[in-house]
Amino acid sequence: MEGGKPNLTLVYQAVQALYHDPDPAGKERASVWLGELQRSMYAWEISDQLLQLKQDVESCYFAAQTMKMKIQTSFYELPPETHNALRESLLTHIQNLKDLSPIIVTQLALAIADLALQMASWKGCVHTLIEKYNNDISSMPFLIEILTVLPEEVHSRSLRIGANRRTEIIEDLAYYSSTVVTVLTSCVEKAGNDEKMLIKVFRCLGSWFNLGVLDSNFMASNQLLMVLFQVLQRDETSTNLHEAASDCVCSSLYAIENVETNMALGLQLFQGVLTLETAYHMAVAREDLDKVLNYCRIFTELCETFLETTVRSPGQGMGDLRTLELLLICAGHPQYEVVEISFNFWYRLGEHLYKINDAALHTIFRPYIQRLLHCLARHCQLDPDHDGIPEDTDDFGEFRMRVSDLVKDVIFLVGSMECFSQLYSTLKEGNPSWEVTEAVLFIMAAIAKSVDPENNPTLSEVLQQVVLLPETVHMAVRYTSIELVGEMSEVVDRNPRFLGTALVLARLPLEKIAECLSDLCAVQVIALKKLLAEKSTNGKSADPTVWLDRLAVIFRHTNPIVENGQTHPCQKVIQEIWPVLSETLNTHQADNRIVERCCRCLRFAVRCVGKGSASLLQPLVTQMVSVYQVYPHSCFLYLGSILVDEYGMEEGCRQGLLDMLQALCMPTFQLLEQQNGLRNHPDTVDDLFRLATRFVQRSPVTLLSSSIIVHIIQCAIAASSLDHRDANCSVMKFVRDLIHTGVANDHEENFEVRKQLIGQAMEQHGQQLITQLMHSCCFCLPPYTLPDVAEVLWEVMVFDRPTFCRWLENALKGLPKETSGGAVTVTHKQLTDFHKQVTSAEECKQVCWAIREFTRLFR
């Protein structure tokens, strides 16, 4: 922080402004200033002082939150000899502030837990905390809070304690887990009807179940389970306590996923949950939706846990089919949110039965699926007063989409044709209201594709009835019936007579296409010209995106077959409309949204005519570069990649395209070199490396021989640590493809030149690349990016294995071997094993597996 350590009065003023300043600008200034303070070294001391002074809730909350954040992200700032003092200080603060506010206690509990996980010298932290506070009733709430968050923080993304330390901690927590349960049991005995204490106990127990360290035999005979089910059976239980108890039961069911090794606890939970049916009906009668949803969560978790048992021995022991009855009772609830909770279970049941493929089993489960489908059809009904077509983007629309997916996955158990016919007969024989009709048609549409279209009179009849729907029918019914026809495309193909107007559109002759396309585009071009004229007369211009989008659609879907030597029929049209597009782009060059639409339109135009748009190349590139210098919209980089893709193989275009790349790179590098430039502009990173990759694919020697390649590689190395899915993927693809050009001997005459140029680039940047990639994998990138990194390492290794081995060894030497808390991050053996696994790999996936395991040591 500039200007040294701020005084406490200033900090108090900033905190007060953050919470109470009526001026939003004042709040924002305070927030920025306090953020800088939190990132500085002074934050440790100032937080400690604020907590000691205990002036008000706001300042104590800010201090507690800062302390937690510093321990999570900046623990390395403290020398090891200060760790004990920090621990004692935090324990003193939580003791002194325990009655001020629960949120402050939670922040301090998180700080203590995060300290315990990182501070290797604090052995048996659970034991020391229980010894210290167990006999003081006033300290129990914060002791339980620490014991709740401790297991939760073991797998926290914010703490990078590494797999070795994590294993050590989990073993330690498992060792003391029964002691914790005993403390919780004693708490419940002393609590009586203290609801807040019961909620804390259930949350804590759930947290230890979630970590998977509780002894299941010890738990099976523990009275806490009995208390849990008593709370859930009582009608007068409050909403908050009910939720805490439900969460805890769900956690316990999840923890015994492997039923065989947890039989005693499994049986207790199984029997306990089955006693809750009456309580569910009472909650329905009282219209208490929160409790209904909680019971449904518990019933679903029960079914998930005992799924394999149910399929293996249906109706016997813990394969009792009453579990499915409970879910179907929930499916009968009028609120669709209730049945939706169970969808994942029904998917998994369908998947299991499909794999086993046993007709006798299918017969047992078929009635349950039939009843489920009946409930789902009812839940899909729109409100009787709904107007217009069904919405598919709101919550209910998304629910219907999920129903459609589920029906597709389980319909094989009932039989597609049988179900389709039954649904149709309900429409034919009754006289249902429009909303019932629409829902039935919706379910029919979900299964139509899985019905055999061969000689199927029911399908033909359905198609005929849909086409003959009266004019007066509700809009939603018409819409869904059209969706159904779309799903019955094979039947339509076999019965074209049902479409009244069977329109056959033959390919027009080439000269006709140009004429028709010109007429089609003219409407949009005239509209764009009108907008530009308005701009020149009154200085205002309306939004042109609707016309640009229509042009884009026209070019995207005009794909005539053009023989070699023939002029593309769309070439002339695109040349004619270029001036209007160019002027529109100039007029709106500051507006990213409109520029994106212009670029999209031009992209489809270029793709439409391919090499026929060569005459546009120079004016288009000139304008792109000119606007990009002032307004660096990343869509210009994307459009550039399209041009390289189309023209990069043309000898006469390569130098011009390289000039374009160099001109676009300069402002791009300036943008990305700003503070946090890479993180703030991931789209630019993504599009820059798409463009560079296209160059590698179309004209590698042109790029590799240029002076810009050094800067692009340096930018790629810097961007390799960027945690952004698309941007990181583009960077890795560029580096991989670049190196691959020196590996893949495609028998082209320039292979040796390529190999030599890649060799020079690797000599210059190889060590830096490998070091940065290893650092990024261990400290910056999420696991899903690792396969892309593995491909880069593999390509470097295939290109020059001996040098790669040396580079990797150097990179590994630079990694930290211990955490700032004194725990071992990686042993010498783990380093040498990883080096050997990678360098002896015979295929890329072996490199990927090795990296996955290795990086867990740093997470």
N, C-alpha and C positions, 0 to 999 in steps of 0.2 A: 504494500500500500504506500502510495507516495506521501511524503511528509511525515513518516514515522508513525509511532503508535498513537491512535486517537484517544482522547480522554473519555471517561465513562459518561460524562454529561452529554457529550456529542452523540454517543451510541444510544443513550436513552431517548434523546430527541428524535433520532432517526427511527427507532422502533415505534415511538408514539406516532410519528408521521405515517409510518407504514400502515398502522392499524386505524388511525383516527383522522388523518388529514382529509378534509372534504374535497380538496383539489386533486384530481387524478394525476396531474403532472408532478405534484409534490410527493404523492405515493410512489410514483415511478422513480423519481430521483432517490428517494429513501431506499427503495428496493435495490437499485443499482449499487448505491454506496455500501449497503449492508452485505450485498453479494461479494463485493471486492474485499470487505473485511473478513468474510468467511473463508475466502481463498488465501488470506495472508497468514503469516506465522503468528501474528498478534492474536488471532482468533482463540488460540488455546487459553492464553492468560485472561483475556477479556471475558470469555465465557465463564471461566472459573470464578472470576470476581463478581460477575452479575448473579451467579447462582448463590454465592456467599451472601450478597447483600439482600437478596430476596425482596426486591422493591415492589414488584407487581407481577401479575400472571404473564403479561406480554413479554417483558424483558427476560423472565425466567424461561418461557417457552422458546424464545429466540436462542437463548444461551444453550438450553438442553438440546435443541435441534442442531445447533452449530457443533456442539461437542460430539453428537452422534455422527454427523457428516464428516467431521475431521478424522474421527477414528476409522470410519468406513473407507475414506478415500485418501487420507494424508497421514496415516499412522507412521509412515516412514520418516516423517519430519522430526519425530521425537527420538532422542538418544535412549538406548535400552535402560540406562540407569534411572530414567524418570518414570518407567512403566509402573513400578510399585506405588509411587506417590500418586500417579494418576488414578490407579485403582482405588486407593484409600479415599481420595478426594471425591470420586464419583459415588462411592458407597455412603460417604458422609452427606453429600447433596441429596441423594434419594431418600435418606432417612429424615433429613430436615424439611424436605419439600413434599413429603408423602401426602399431606392433607391439602396442598394448594390447588392442584388440578390433576385429574387422571391423565390428561394428554402429556403433561410434563413428566409424570411418572413413567409413561410408556416410552418417551424419548430417552430418558435416562436409563431405563431398563435395556433398551436397544443398545445404547452406548456401552453399558457394562457387558452385555452379551457379546457384542462385537469385539470388545477388548479381550474378553476371556478366550474367544476363538483364535485371536491373533497372538496373544501373549503366551508363548510356549512355556515360560517359567512359572505360570500360574497353574500348578498341578491340581487336579481334583476340585475344580471350581464349584461344582454342584455341592460337593461335600462341605466345603468351607462356608458357602452361603447358608446352607441348611443349619450347620453348627452355630453360625453367628446369629441367625434371626428366628429360628424355629420356635423358641420358647417365648418370644415377645409377640403377643397377639396383635399389637398395633402395627408390627412390621410385616405381618402375613400378606396383606394385599400386594405390597411391592415385591416381596419374595416370590410370590406366585407369578407376578408379571414377568420377572426376570426368568423364572423357570419356564414360562410360556414362550417367550421370544427366543430363548437360547436354542431350542431344537429347530425353530423356524429359520433362524439365521444361518444354520449349518450349510444350507444350499443356496444362500443369497447370492444373486448376481453381482451385488455391489462389493462383496468381499472376495478377493481372489486369494483364498488361503491354500489352494492346491489340493490335489488328491491325497498326498501323503498325510498332511496335517488333518484333512477331513476324516480319513480312516481312523487316525489316532483319536480324534474327538468323539466319533461315533462309538468306538469301543469304550471310551471313558464314560459316555452318557449311558450306554447300555448297562455298564457295571453298576451305576447308581440309580437306574430307572425304578427299581422296586422301592428304594428309599423315598424317591419322589412320590410314588403312588401312596405310600404309607403316610407321608406328610399331607397329601390331598385328602385321604380318608379321614385323618384326624381333624382336618379343617371342616369337613362336612359334618362331622359329629358335633363340633363346637358351634357351627354356624346356625344350626336350628333352621329358622325360616328366613335367614339373611339371603335374600335373592341375589344381591350383587356378588356375594362371596361364592354362591353356587355357580353363577355364570363364569366367574374367574376360574373355579376348579374345573368345570367342564371344558373351558377353552384350553386350559393347561393340559388336561388329560388327552384331548384331541391332538394337540401339538406333538405329544410324545408318541401317540399312535401313528401319526403321519410320518414321523422319522423312522418308524419300524423297529424300535428297540425294546418295546415292552415284552416281557415274558408272558406268553399267551396262557400257560397253565396257571401262573400266579394271578393273572387278570380274571380267568374263568371263575375263580372262587372268591373274587374280591367284591365287597359289598357296594362299591361305586357303581357297578353295572346295575345292581338292583335299584339303587337310587335314581339312576338315569331313566330306567323304564317306568319307575313310579311317577317321576316328573312328567313324562310323556303321556302317561295314562290319565293324569288328573285334568279334569275339565277346566279348573280354575287357574292353571299354570299361565303366567303372563307371556306375552309374545316374545320378549327378549330372552327369557329363560328357556322357552320352548325351542327357539332357534339355536341357542347354545347347546342344548341337549341333543337336538337333531344333528347338528354338525358333528358332535362327538360320536354319536352312534354311526354316522356315515363314515367317519375316519376309522373307527374300529372295524367296520365291515371291509373297508378298503385294505386295511392292514393284514387281514387274514385271507388275502386273495388265494393263497395256496392252502386250501381247506384241509388237505390230507395231513399237513404238519401242525395244524391248529384245531384239532377236532373238538377238544373240550370247550374252548372259547367260541368256536363256530356254533356248537350246539346251543350254548347259552344265548348267543345273539339271535340265532334262528328262532328259538322259542320265544325270546323276548319281543322280537318284531311282530310275530304272529299274534301277540296279545293286543296289538295297537289298532286292530280293525274297528272295534267299537268306538275308540277315541276318534278315529277318522270320521265315522258317521256322525258323531256328535259335533265335530268341527264343521262338517257340511251343513248340519241342521242350524248351527249358529252363524252360518255364512262367514266363517273366519277363514278367508282365503290364505292368509299367511301360514296358518297351521296346516291347512289342507296341502299346500305346496311342500311343507316340511315332511309330512307323512309320506307324500308321494316320492320325495327324494330318498327317504329311508327304504321304502318298499322297492324302489328301483335299484338302490345299492345292494339290497339283499339278493335280488334276482341276478344282478351282475356277478356278485361274489359266488353264488351257488349255481351259476350257469352250466358249467361242465358237469356238475353232479346231477343237475336236472335233466340234461340231455343223456347222460350215461345211465341213470336209473330213475326215469320219470315215475313219480308217484310213490317212491320208496324212500324212507328216511328223510334226509335233507334234500332229496330230489322231489319233495312234496309239491304237487302242482297248485297248492293253495297260494304259493308265491305269485303265480301268474294270475290267479283270481284277484289278488290284491291290486295288481296293475290294471286289470280290466275294470275293476270297481272305480279306480282313479280315472280311467279313460271315459267313464260315464259321466264325469263331472262336467257341468255346462261350460266352464272356462277352458279354452283350448290350451292355455299356459300349463295346465296340470298334466294333460296327456303328453305334451311335448317333452317333459322331463324324461319320460321313459323311452324316447325314440332310439337312443343309442343301444339300449338293451335289446329292443326288437331287431335292430340291424344285426347285432352280434348273434342273436338266436338264429336268425335266417342264415347267416354265414356258416354257423356250425352245422346246421341241418343240411345245408347245400353240400358241404364238404363230405359229410358222412353218407349222404344219399341213400338212406335206409327207408324203404316204403312204409314199414311198420311204424317207425318213429314219426314219419310225416303224418300218418293217420292219427297218432296221438295228439300232435300239436296243431293239426288243421283247424279244429273247432275254435281254438283260441285266436288264431290269425283271422278266421272269418268274423268273429265278434269284434276284433280290433278294427278290421276294415269297415265294418258297419258303423262303429263309433267315429272313425276318421271321416267318413262321408258326411256324417251329421255335423262334425266340427268345421267342415269346409264350407258350410252354408254361409252366404253373405247375409247381411241384415236385410229384412224385407223392404226397408225404405231406402236401400242403396240405389244410387243413380249411376248411370254410365257403365263403363267396362270395369272389370275387377282390377284393383290396384295391385301391382306386383312388387312395389318397393317399400310399402309400409310393413309394420310388424306382422299383420295378418297375412299380407301377400307372401312374405317370407315363410310364414308357417305353412301356407298351402304348398309352397315349393318343396319344403321339407317333407310334407305328407306325400307329395308326388314321388319324391326320391325313395321314401320308405316303401310305398306301395310297389314300386318297380322291383325292390329288393326282396320282398317277401311273397310276391304273387305266385311264385312257382309252387308254394305249399298248398295253395287253394286250387290252382289251375286257372290260367289266363282266360281260356274260352268260357269255362263254366262261370267265372266271376263276371265276365263281360256280358254274358247272356242274362244272368240274374239281374244285373244292374239295369240292362235295357228293358227287361220285362217289368221292372218297377215303374218305369216311365210309360210303357205301352199300356199296362193294365190299369194303373191308377190314374188319377188326375191331379198330380202333385202341383204345388205352388211353384212359381218361377225359381225361387231360391233353392228349393229341393232339386228341381230339374237341373239347374246349373251345377250344383255340387256333384250330382250323379254323373253328368257329362264330364266334369273335371276329373273324377276318379277313372272314368272310362278312357279318357285321353291318356292318363298315366300308364294304362296297361295295353292300349291299342297296339303298340309296336310288338308286344310279345305274343299277340294272337296270330295264329297261322292264317295267312290270307287266302290260302289255296281253297277254292270252291267253298267259300264260307258264306252261306245265305244270310246269317245274322249281320255280318259286317256290311254286306251289300245293302241290306234293308236299312241299317243305321245310316249309311251314307245317303241313301235316297231320302230318308226322313229329314236329315239335317239340311239337305239342299232345298226341301220343300217347306222349310219353316215359314210361318206367316209373317207378313210385314210388321204386325203388331207385337211380335215377341219382344221381351225385355232385352235391352242392349247387351247385358252381361251374358244372357243365354246364347245370343247370336255370336258373341265374341268367343265364348268357350267352345261352341260347336264348330267354329272355324279352326280353333286350336286342335280339336278332335280330328277334323278332316286332315289337317297337316300331319298328325301322327299316323293317319291311315293312308300314307302316300302310296304304298304298294297296292292297296285296294283301288285307289283312284286310278293308278296306271292300268289296272286290269278292267276298270269300268268307266272309261272316259265319257260314256253316254250320259252319266248322271250330272256332269257339269253343263248343262245347257249350252254354254258357249265354249266349246273345246277350241281354244285359240292356238293355232299352229304358226309360230313365228320362224320362218326360214331365214337363213343368213342372206342379207341383202348383198347385191353386187358392190364391189369396192367403191365405185364412183357414187353410188347411191348413199353409202355410209357417210361419206364426207358431207354430202348435201344435207342429210338428215341431222347429222351431228352439229353442223353449222346452225341449222334452225333451232335445235335443242339448246345450244349454248347462247344463241342470240338473246333469248329472254333474260338470262342472268347478266350478260354483258351490257345490255341496254340499261338494266337496273343499276349496275356498278357505275356506268358512265353518268347516270343521272345523279347518283350520290356525289361523284367527283365534281360535277358541275355545280351542285348546291354548295359544296365546300368552297369553290372558287368565287362564288357570288356573295355568300353571307358568312363565310369563314367557319361554318359548322358542318360536320359530316356525320350522317347517321351510321349506325353499325352495319358493315357490309358482310358479316359472317354468314348470314343465311344464304346469300348468293354464292359466296365462296364455297360453302359446304355443298351446295347443289352442283356446282361445277366439278368439285372433287368427286362426287358420287358418279357423275356422268363419265369422267375419265377412268375412274376405278373399274367400272363395269362394261366399258367398251373394249372388247377384246377380239377384233376381227382377225381372221387367218390371212397372213400376208406372206406370199411366196417370195423367195429370194429374187432381188432385182426390182420388185414392185415398190412403188412409193407408198408409204403408210398413209391410209386415207385420212387419218386424224392430224397428220403433220401440218397441213395448210391451216386447219382450224386453230391449232395451238399457236401457230405463228401470228394469226390474226388477233387472237385475244391477249397475247403477251403484253402489248403496250398498256392495256387496261389493268392487267394484274400488276405490272411494274409500277404504274402510277398509284394504284391502291396501296401497294407496299410502301412506297415513298411517303404517301399521305399519312399513313398510320404507323410509321416506323417506331414510334415510342411505345406503342401499345402491344405488349407481349402476346396477349390473347389473339389479336387480329393478325399479327405477324405470323403466329403459329398456324393460323388457318390459311394464310397465303402460301406458306411453305408446304402445307399439306396438299393444297390444291396443285402446286407446281410439282410436288413429288409424284402425284398420280398422273399428271400430264407427261412427265418425263418417262415414268414407267410404261405409260400407254403406248408412246411412239418409239421408245427405246432410242436407238442410234439416230432415228429420224429427227430428234430434237437438237442435232448438233449446232444448227445455226443460232439456237438460244444460248448455247454454252457460254460464249464470251460476255454478252450483255448481262446474263443472269449472274455469273460469277462476279463481274465487276460491281453490280449493284449489291450483292450479298456482302462482299468485302467492305464496300463503302459504308453501308448501314451498320455492319458489325463493329466497325471501329468506334462508333458513337453509342450504339445500343447492342451490347453483346448477348443477343437472344440465342439460347443454345440450339433452337430449331434450325438455325443456319448451318450449324455443324452437322446436324442430322441430314439436312438437304445436301450438304457437301458429300456426305457418305453415299448418298443415292447417285450423285453425279460420278463419283469415283467408281462405283459398282457398274454403272452403265458404260463409262468411257475409259476406264483405267487400262483396258487391254489395247486401246487404240494408240499406236505409236505417236501420232501427231498431237494427241491430247495430253500426253503424260506431263510434259513440262508445264503446261498451263494449269493442270490440276495440282502439281507440286507447288506452283506459285500461290495458288488459292490456299493450299494447306498452310504454307508459311505465313501468308497474310492473316489467316484466321487464328493461327497459333499465338501470335504476338499479344493481341488483346486478351486472349484466353489465359495465357501464362500470367499476365499482369493481374487478372481477376483472381486467379487461384493462389497467387503468391501473397495476397492480402492476409491479415490475421484471420485464422479460421476459414480461409478461402475455400479449401477443399470441402470442409464440412458444410459450409453455407451454400455451396453451388454443386450439389451432387449431379443434377441434370446436365450441367456443363461437362463434368468429368465423364459421365456416361456417354454423351454425344461426341466428345473429343476423341475418346478411344474407340468408338464405333467407326469414326472417320479414319483414324490411324489404322485400325484393323482392316478396313476395306482396302486401304493402300497396300498393306502387307499381302492381302489375298490377290489383288489385281496387278500390282507392279512393285514387287518387293525391292528390286535392285534400285529403282528410281528413288525410293524412300531411303534405303540403307546407304546410298551414295551421297545423300544430301547432308547439309550442315544441321538441319532441324532435328534429325533423328536423335542426336545426343540429348537435346532438351526434352524431347518426348519421352525418352527412356528415363531420364531423371524425374520427370513429372510422374511417370508410372510408378517408380519406386516410392516416391513420396505418397502417392495416392493408394498404395497397396495396404495401408493401415486404415483406410476409410471404411467405417462400419455402415455401409449402405448397400442393400442387396444388388440393385441394378448397376450402380457405379462400380462397385467392386468386381462384379461379374465381367463388365466391359474391360476393366484394367487387366484382369487376369487373362481374359481371352486374347487381348492384344499381345501381352508378353509371351503367352504360350504359342500363338500363331507365328509371332516374330521368330522365336527360336526354332520352331518347327520347319521354317523355310530353309534352315541350314541342316536339317536332319532328313527331310523327305527328299530322297533322290528320285525325282519324277522324270529323269532322263531328259530334262530340258537342258539346252546348251549352257544356260546361265547358272546351273546348280553349283559348280565349283566357285563361281564369283560370289554367289549367295553365301556359300559355306565360309568363304574367306571373310566376307563382310560381317557375318554373325560372329565369327571368331574374334574379330577386332572389337566388336561391341561388347562381347562377353569378357574379353581381357580387361576392358576399361571399366565395366559396370558389374561384372559377375559377383564378386565378393560382396559388394554393397547390396545387390539384389537379394542374395541368399540370406544375409544378416538381417535385412529389413523384413523379409518374408517370415523368418523364424520369430522375430520379435513381434510382428503383427499377429501371427497365429497364437502366440502365447499370451499376449496382453491386450489385443485390440479387437480381433475379429470373432464373430459368433460362430458356433460349430458348423452351421450350414454352408459357410463359405470355404471350408477346408478342402472339399474335393477339387475346387478350382485351383487352390494353391498347390495341391498335390500334383495336378497336371503340369503346372509350371516347373516344379522341382524335377518331375520325371523327364520333361523335355531337356532341361539343362543337363541332367545326368546322362541321358542318351547321347547328347551332343558331345560331352567330354567327361566321362565318368571319373577318371583319376583327379582332374582338377576340381570337379564338384565335391568329391570326398574331402578334399583339403578345405574348400570353402565352407562346407557344412560343419566340419570340425571347429574351424575358427568361429563360426557363428554360435555354436553351442558353448564354446568357452566363454563367450561374452554374456551368457544368460546368468541371472542371479541364482545362487545355490541355496540361499536362506531367505526367509521373509524378514521384514523389519522387526517382527515379534520374536525372532530367534528360532522359528520352526524350520526344519529341513524341507526345502521345496523340491529339490531333485538330488538324488544320490549320484555318485560317480558311475555306479553300475547302470543306473537308469539312462544316463547320458550315452554311455558306450553301447548299451543295448539298442537304443533308438538309432544311433549312427549306423550300427551294423544292419538293423532291419531295413533302413532306407537304402543304404548303398548296395545291399545285396538283393534288393527287390528285383523281381523278374517281370512284374507288370505294375501298372499305375495304381491299381486298387490296393496293392500291398503298402505302397507309400501312404495312401490315404488312411488306411487302418492305423499305421504306425503314428501318423500325426494326430489322429483323433485321441489315441491313448496317451501320447506324450503331452499334449496340450492340457489334458485334464489335471496334470500336475501343477499347472499355473492358474487354474480357474478357482 
